[in-house]
């Protein structure tokens, strides 16, 4: 269905995330992957989805020569905890610090998606509230050592071991927490 809708587009996914790439395959979309180096820096006054909207748009701006039928998809995800954004951890100590902060608390996972052609751009976002159990230092260290979550916002993947043992509730889209609010992306692409 979606493949037919997008048949006249050259869909470009600008993401190195294996999870996002898998979602595109699961949606049965023909797409190519193109990556451009972008310094993910945003103005400090931005909050919540303002940050992810800004970064998804920033990533799209790296593609300066879209052709007539290109459709570029860029995305960004953050974990929002106590008024601060948690991005990807720099190292094991940073990951430990993030996971310790998430332990026993609720946080938001916010993802924004930019859908851009030569003629239009639309940015959409989704927020999921995630509740963590109290997790021990031993559990955190085990997870970091065995799963190396350095490519994940907030230093965790809900679909991994830490999600199985640590998350007791989510409000909103599970797939958003994995890295892409697929239901919203599908709707927007079907409405092109």
Backbone bond lengths (Angstrom), bond angles and torsions (degrees), N, CA, C in turn:
res aa  C-N    CA-C-N  psi(-1)  N-CA   C-N-CA  omega(-1)  CA-C   N-CA-C  phi
1 X - - - 1.446 - - 1.530 111.07 -
2 X 1.343 114.95 -56.95 1.462 119.10 -179.45 1.533 110.78 -67.98
3 X 1.337 115.95 -36.76 1.471 120.58 178.12 1.535 109.73 -57.47
4 X 1.331 116.60 -42.65 1.465 121.69 178.88 1.528 110.76 -65.01
5 X 1.327 115.95 -42.57 1.464 121.61 -179.65 1.531 111.24 -60.66
6 X 1.341 116.09 -36.32 1.468 121.12 -174.83 1.530 113.50 -97.87
7 X 1.336 117.64 10.49 1.470 120.65 -171.81 1.532 113.97 -60.32
8 X 1.332 117.05 -25.63 1.469 119.80 179.82 1.527 113.08 -91.04
9 X 1.327 116.11 1.38 1.467 120.50 -179.45 1.525 111.16 -106.65
10 X 1.318 115.20 148.51 1.452 122.40 168.00 1.536 105.32 -97.70
11 X 1.323 116.94 96.59 1.465 121.54 -174.83 1.527 109.63 -79.64
12 X 1.333 115.10 124.96 1.466 121.96 179.53 1.523 108.38 -115.95
13 X 1.318 116.37 119.66 1.462 121.37 173.74 1.521 107.27 -97.49
14 X 1.333 116.11 116.06 1.465 121.13 179.90 1.519 108.69 -97.06
15 X 1.330 115.53 69.33 1.468 120.18 -179.18 1.518 109.71 -151.46
16 X 1.325 115.13 134.55 1.451 121.08 174.71 1.520 112.11 -89.18
17 X 1.340 116.87 -0.03 1.464 121.00 -176.84 1.529 111.10 -70.57
18 X 1.335 117.42 119.44 1.468 119.42 178.01 1.532 111.39 -61.94
19 X 1.333 116.83 -29.51 1.474 120.08 -179.44 1.528 110.34 -69.21
20 X 1.329 117.38 -44.48 1.470 119.87 178.17 1.529 110.91 -64.67
21 X 1.324 116.51 -39.93 1.468 120.01 178.64 1.530 110.38 -62.52
22 X 1.319 116.69 -39.62 1.472 121.15 178.77 1.528 110.83 -64.95
23 X 1.332 117.29 -39.96 1.469 120.40 177.00 1.527 110.95 -60.11
24 X 1.330 117.55 -42.15 1.462 120.76 179.32 1.527 110.73 -63.39
25 X 1.346 116.03 -40.23 1.471 119.62 175.98 1.525 109.99 -63.49
26 X 1.332 117.28 -43.23 1.462 121.54 -179.41 1.529 111.94 -63.73
27 X 1.336 116.95 -30.36 1.471 121.32 176.90 1.532 112.05 -79.15
28 X 1.351 116.22 -3.20 1.460 122.36 179.25 1.537 111.54 61.70
29 X 1.340 115.20 42.43 1.460 121.55 178.13 1.526 108.70 -99.07
30 X 1.337 116.30 134.54 1.468 120.36 168.56 1.523 107.09 -76.73
31 X 1.319 117.85 123.87 1.458 120.18 -178.31 1.516 110.47 -151.75
32 X 1.324 114.12 159.40 1.455 120.75 171.35 1.527 107.78 -117.39
33 X 1.315 115.85 158.80 1.462 121.14 178.30 1.522 108.09 -109.02
34 X 1.320 115.62 126.06 1.463 120.89 174.32 1.520 107.78 -131.45
35 X 1.310 115.69 128.97 1.458 120.13 -178.71 1.522 109.96 -115.86
36 X 1.309 115.67 137.15 1.468 121.33 173.98 1.520 107.08 -128.36
37 X 1.311 115.42 138.99 1.471 121.11 179.45 1.523 109.41 -70.57
38 X 1.327 116.31 124.70 1.465 121.78 179.36 1.524 108.20 -133.54
39 X 1.332 116.99 130.49 1.471 120.94 174.34 1.531 107.11 -76.40
40 X 1.321 116.08 111.47 1.469 120.73 -174.75 1.526 110.51 -82.34
41 X 1.326 114.67 73.54 1.462 122.51 -179.00 1.517 107.47 -116.75
42 X 1.326 116.05 135.46 1.471 120.12 -178.15 1.529 109.19 -133.45
43 X 1.338 116.57 156.32 1.469 119.81 178.47 1.532 110.78 -59.99
44 X 1.316 115.91 134.83 1.470 121.97 -173.81 1.526 114.25 -62.07
45 X 1.357 117.16 -21.76 1.471 118.72 -177.66 1.533 112.64 -78.56
46 X 1.338 117.52 -10.95 1.465 119.90 -179.77 1.521 111.36 -70.22
47 X 1.329 115.73 146.84 1.471 121.74 -178.98 1.526 109.80 -130.40
48 X 1.332 116.57 146.36 1.457 122.19 170.87 1.517 113.96 50.61
49 X 1.355 115.58 -125.20 1.471 119.29 -175.19 1.521 112.61 -69.70
50 X 1.324 118.58 -14.78 1.477 119.50 172.68 1.527 109.86 -61.47
51 X 1.333 116.55 -35.48 1.467 121.45 -179.85 1.532 110.01 -67.95
52 X 1.335 116.46 -50.79 1.467 119.02 -177.03 1.524 111.46 -68.06
53 X 1.355 117.64 -36.34 1.470 120.15 175.17 1.531 109.95 -59.94
54 X 1.328 116.00 -46.36 1.467 121.78 -178.99 1.531 110.56 -60.76
55 X 1.343 116.54 -45.86 1.465 120.22 -176.08 1.526 112.30 -71.72
56 X 1.332 117.79 -37.51 1.471 119.97 176.12 1.529 109.63 -62.30
57 X 1.339 116.46 -41.82 1.459 121.38 177.84 1.539 110.73 -66.55
58 X 1.328 116.81 -43.35 1.469 121.52 178.97 1.531 110.66 -57.53
59 X 1.326 116.28 -43.79 1.470 120.53 178.93 1.527 110.83 -63.14
60 X 1.334 116.69 -36.11 1.473 119.84 -179.88 1.529 111.45 -69.20
61 X 1.332 116.42 -30.72 1.469 120.53 -178.12 1.534 112.94 -69.33
62 X 1.317 116.67 -16.15 1.471 120.42 177.12 1.531 111.05 -69.49
63 X 1.335 116.50 -18.34 1.466 121.64 179.48 1.526 108.11 -98.40
64 X 1.316 115.98 95.89 1.464 120.23 -171.28 1.521 113.90 -92.51
65 X 1.325 118.54 -15.43 1.460 120.60 -175.38 1.521 112.48 -121.89
66 X 1.326 117.21 59.51 1.464 119.21 177.16 1.528 108.89 -69.89
67 X 1.312 115.56 136.59 1.467 118.80 178.56 1.535 110.00 -89.41
68 X 1.323 115.51 177.79 1.469 122.67 -172.73 1.529 113.74 -48.98
69 X 1.337 116.81 -45.68 1.460 118.47 -173.18 1.530 113.71 -109.73
70 X 1.338 117.82 16.58 1.470 120.39 175.50 1.527 110.71 -73.34
71 X 1.309 115.82 140.42 1.460 122.53 172.83 1.525 106.51 -129.33
72 X 1.320 115.93 108.16 1.462 122.78 -173.79 1.520 110.33 -97.66
73 X 1.330 116.19 129.82 1.465 122.04 177.22 1.528 108.44 -116.90
74 X 1.333 115.87 118.44 1.464 121.58 174.00 1.528 107.79 -122.06
75 X 1.322 115.82 158.79 1.456 119.00 -173.98 1.518 110.55 -154.61
76 X 1.323 115.34 156.45 1.461 120.14 173.93 1.526 109.58 -148.39
77 X 1.320 115.89 142.71 1.464 122.31 179.77 1.520 109.54 -128.09
78 X 1.327 115.79 137.00 1.468 120.88 170.68 1.523 109.23 -130.91
79 X 1.312 114.46 160.44 1.458 122.30 167.53 1.526 106.19 -102.24
80 X 1.325 117.34 128.04 1.462 122.95 -177.47 1.523 108.28 -109.88
81 X 1.319 116.23 112.15 1.466 122.20 -176.15 1.520 109.76 -131.98
82 X 1.320 115.32 125.69 1.474 121.44 176.39 1.536 112.31 49.13
83 X 1.338 116.33 44.08 1.459 120.27 176.15 1.515 115.40 75.77
84 X 1.361 116.89 14.68 1.463 120.66 179.51 1.524 110.33 -132.68
85 X 1.329 114.86 146.60 1.464 120.61 178.23 1.522 110.06 -89.53
86 X 1.336 115.25 131.91 1.456 120.83 171.75 1.523 107.10 -107.64
87 X 1.308 115.96 118.70 1.459 120.83 176.79 1.517 109.30 -94.87
88 X 1.326 116.05 -143.68 1.464 121.18 177.88 1.530 108.78 -83.64
89 X 1.314 117.47 138.28 1.471 119.31 -179.90 1.522 111.84 -69.72
90 X 1.341 114.91 146.15 1.462 120.85 -179.26 1.531 112.01 -77.75
91 X 1.344 115.55 -30.97 1.465 120.77 -176.08 1.533 108.81 -162.19
92 X 1.319 116.69 -175.34 1.468 121.34 -176.83 1.531 111.87 -63.63
93 X 1.319 117.45 -38.61 1.472 120.68 179.55 1.529 110.76 -64.61
94 X 1.322 116.26 -40.78 1.464 121.94 178.36 1.536 109.62 -65.38
95 X 1.335 116.63 -42.80 1.472 121.16 177.92 1.530 110.41 -61.65
96 X 1.330 116.24 -42.78 1.467 120.59 179.19 1.533 110.33 -61.21
97 X 1.313 115.84 -44.73 1.464 121.31 179.59 1.533 111.41 -60.13
98 X 1.343 116.24 -44.39 1.469 120.35 179.37 1.517 111.70 -63.47
99 X 1.324 116.50 -48.23 1.468 120.14 -177.61 1.522 111.71 -66.35
100 X 1.313 116.64 -35.37 1.474 120.16 175.55 1.519 110.39 -63.03
101 X 1.333 116.69 -40.52 1.468 121.45 179.38 1.527 111.52 -66.84
102 X 1.339 117.93 -33.95 1.465 122.38 -179.47 1.526 112.81 -76.35
103 X 1.334 116.48 -24.98 1.463 122.06 -176.10 1.532 112.04 -55.58
104 X 1.333 115.71 126.55 1.464 121.45 175.49 1.520 114.85 75.02
105 X 1.342 117.53 11.01 1.477 120.13 -175.69 1.520 111.54 -128.34
106 X 1.340 113.47 167.55 1.460 121.44 170.35 1.525 108.05 -97.13
107 X 1.323 115.92 146.34 1.456 120.81 173.24 1.525 108.76 -144.91
108 X 1.310 116.43 169.38 1.458 121.23 176.83 1.521 109.59 -107.80
109 X 1.324 115.70 139.87 1.461 121.29 169.01 1.519 105.66 -107.92
110 X 1.325 115.85 120.80 1.463 121.86 -175.12 1.529 108.65 -119.05
111 X 1.321 115.66 127.45 1.461 121.54 176.50 1.519 108.94 -125.26
112 X 1.315 116.21 135.17 1.464 122.10 171.72 1.522 108.84 -117.38
113 X 1.330 114.69 145.83 1.461 122.13 178.42 1.525 108.06 -126.29
114 X 1.322 115.67 131.68 1.466 121.47 171.94 1.522 107.66 -103.33
115 X 1.331 115.57 127.98 1.464 122.98 174.26 1.526 105.05 -113.59
116 X 1.327 116.27 115.06 1.470 119.01 -170.12 1.533 111.09 -135.13
117 X 1.319 114.53 136.79 1.465 121.13 171.19 1.522 107.16 -123.55
118 X 1.321 116.01 -173.70 1.458 120.14 176.42 1.530 110.63 -66.10
119 X 1.345 116.40 -22.06 1.473 121.28 -170.51 1.527 114.91 -111.96
120 X 1.311 118.05 -16.49 1.470 119.06 -177.89 1.525 110.35 -153.35
121 X 1.327 114.72 163.52 1.469 121.21 171.62 1.511 108.00 -145.47
122 X 1.325 115.30 137.52 1.459 120.71 175.02 1.519 107.14 -131.70
123 X 1.321 116.23 133.93 1.466 120.85 176.56 1.522 107.99 -117.03
124 X 1.320 115.48 126.54 1.462 121.53 178.33 1.526 108.39 -122.32
125 X 1.329 116.31 157.67 1.465 118.68 178.26 1.523 110.02 -142.77
126 X 1.311 115.11 163.84 1.459 121.76 178.46 1.523 108.00 -145.60
127 X 1.320 114.85 147.94 1.467 120.97 179.79 1.525 109.43 -128.91
128 X 1.315 116.17 133.50 1.461 123.15 175.48 1.523 107.93 -123.27
129 X 1.325 116.31 135.03 1.469 121.06 177.19 1.528 108.43 -95.02
130 X 1.314 115.91 125.88 1.467 122.45 -176.84 1.533 109.13 -117.87
131 X 1.329 116.18 132.79 1.472 121.64 177.52 1.521 109.95 -111.15
132 X 1.322 115.09 124.87 1.469 121.61 177.04 1.525 110.50 -97.91
133 X 1.329 116.04 141.09 1.463 121.44 165.15 1.525 107.57 -68.20
134 X 1.317 115.53 171.16 1.462 119.51 167.42 1.525 107.04 -70.22
135 X 1.325 116.36 126.69 1.462 120.40 177.46 1.530 108.28 -117.66
136 X 1.312 115.55 142.70 1.460 120.58 -174.49 1.530 111.25 -82.74
137 X 1.317 115.68 161.58 1.467 120.71 175.50 1.528 110.26 -58.18
138 X 1.339 115.93 -38.69 1.460 120.77 -179.91 1.538 110.78 -62.81
139 X 1.333 116.81 -42.18 1.467 121.18 178.33 1.528 110.94 -65.70
140 X 1.332 115.92 -41.94 1.466 120.26 179.06 1.533 110.36 -62.10
141 X 1.324 116.28 -47.47 1.471 119.91 -179.74 1.527 111.72 -62.73
142 X 1.334 116.51 -40.53 1.467 121.19 177.90 1.532 109.80 -59.31
143 X 1.323 116.17 -46.76 1.464 121.33 -178.15 1.535 111.38 -62.96
144 X 1.329 116.30 -47.97 1.474 120.07 -179.00 1.530 110.57 -61.09
145 X 1.336 116.15 -44.74 1.471 120.51 -177.60 1.527 111.58 -64.27
146 X 1.334 117.01 -41.16 1.459 120.76 -172.64 1.529 114.60 -92.11
147 X 1.322 117.68 -23.36 1.468 119.89 -174.95 1.528 114.02 -116.42
148 X 1.329 117.14 -13.19 1.470 122.48 175.49 1.535 112.16 42.64
149 X 1.333 117.79 67.95 1.475 121.49 -172.24 1.531 113.84 -83.66
150 X 1.323 116.48 46.36 1.469 120.34 -172.92 1.531 113.34 -82.68
151 X 1.336 115.98 -8.18 1.472 119.22 178.28 1.530 111.10 -105.23
152 X 1.335 116.32 17.57 1.460 120.17 -174.84 1.522 111.72 -123.45
153 X 1.331 115.84 132.35 1.463 120.64 174.80 1.520 109.57 -58.08
154 X 1.337 116.25 133.68 1.459 120.71 -179.78 1.510 113.93 75.23
155 X 1.324 117.61 3.44 1.473 124.15 175.69 1.525 114.12 66.58
156 X 1.345 116.50 28.29 1.467 116.58 175.34 1.521 111.36 -150.70
157 X 1.326 114.22 154.72 1.456 122.10 170.88 1.515 108.39 -116.03
158 X 1.319 117.33 122.17 1.471 121.64 -178.43 1.526 110.83 -59.25
159 X 1.343 116.57 -29.51 1.462 121.46 -176.57 1.528 112.17 -81.74
160 X 1.335 117.27 -2.94 1.461 121.60 -178.06 1.538 110.85 -100.14
161 X 1.319 115.38 -177.59 1.460 123.04 -175.61 1.530 112.59 -50.94
162 X 1.323 116.95 -43.65 1.472 120.40 -177.82 1.525 111.24 -62.16
163 X 1.332 116.61 -34.44 1.462 120.28 176.51 1.517 111.68 -68.30
164 X 1.317 115.89 -38.57 1.468 120.53 179.49 1.520 111.81 -63.01
165 X 1.332 116.24 -41.72 1.473 119.05 -174.57 1.527 113.23 -98.22
166 X 1.330 117.03 -19.95 1.456 118.63 -169.68 1.515 117.13 -107.57
167 X 1.334 117.74 -23.43 1.459 119.38 -174.46 1.517 109.98 -98.87
168 X 1.344 115.28 124.79 1.462 118.65 -177.67 1.519 113.94 -104.83
169 X 1.350 117.81 -12.79 1.456 119.32 -179.65 1.522 110.06 -164.36
170 X 1.341 115.44 144.53 1.458 119.43 167.71 1.524 108.69 -133.51
171 X 1.332 114.46 146.34 1.460 121.22 175.20 1.519 106.56 -119.83
172 X 1.331 116.23 109.44 1.458 120.62 -177.54 1.516 111.19 119.76
173 X 1.317 116.19 -159.51 1.460 122.66 -172.96 1.535 112.69 -78.85
174 X 1.327 115.21 123.67 1.462 121.67 173.11 1.527 110.06 -61.75
175 X 1.350 116.56 -42.54 1.459 120.81 -175.83 1.527 111.65 -66.06
176 X 1.335 116.55 -28.68 1.465 119.82 174.03 1.528 110.36 -61.35
177 X 1.325 116.52 -39.69 1.470 120.40 -179.62 1.532 110.00 -69.29
178 X 1.325 116.65 -35.22 1.469 120.30 176.34 1.536 110.17 -65.85
179 X 1.347 116.53 -29.63 1.461 118.28 174.64 1.516 117.43 145.88
180 X 1.346 117.86 -2.23 1.459 118.70 -179.98 1.531 109.68 -160.33
181 X 1.337 117.53 124.03 1.475 119.54 175.48 1.530 109.23 -75.71
182 X 1.315 115.21 81.26 1.464 122.54 -170.57 1.529 111.63 -58.50
183 X 1.329 117.02 -38.25 1.474 120.46 -178.86 1.528 111.36 -60.60
184 X 1.331 117.26 -39.50 1.467 120.83 179.67 1.524 111.26 -73.52
185 X 1.332 116.85 -40.25 1.458 120.51 177.85 1.527 110.09 -61.44
186 X 1.319 117.33 -45.71 1.462 122.38 179.86 1.529 110.37 -57.09
187 X 1.328 116.15 -48.23 1.469 120.92 -178.96 1.524 111.25 -59.43
188 X 1.345 116.10 -46.07 1.471 119.90 -178.99 1.531 111.35 -64.12
189 X 1.333 116.85 -41.96 1.460 119.46 -179.04 1.524 111.56 -69.04
190 X 1.327 117.12 -34.66 1.472 120.26 176.95 1.531 111.48 -67.97
191 X 1.331 116.55 -23.67 1.470 120.22 -179.00 1.531 113.67 -91.41
192 X 1.329 117.77 3.58 1.470 120.07 179.11 1.515 111.31 -64.33
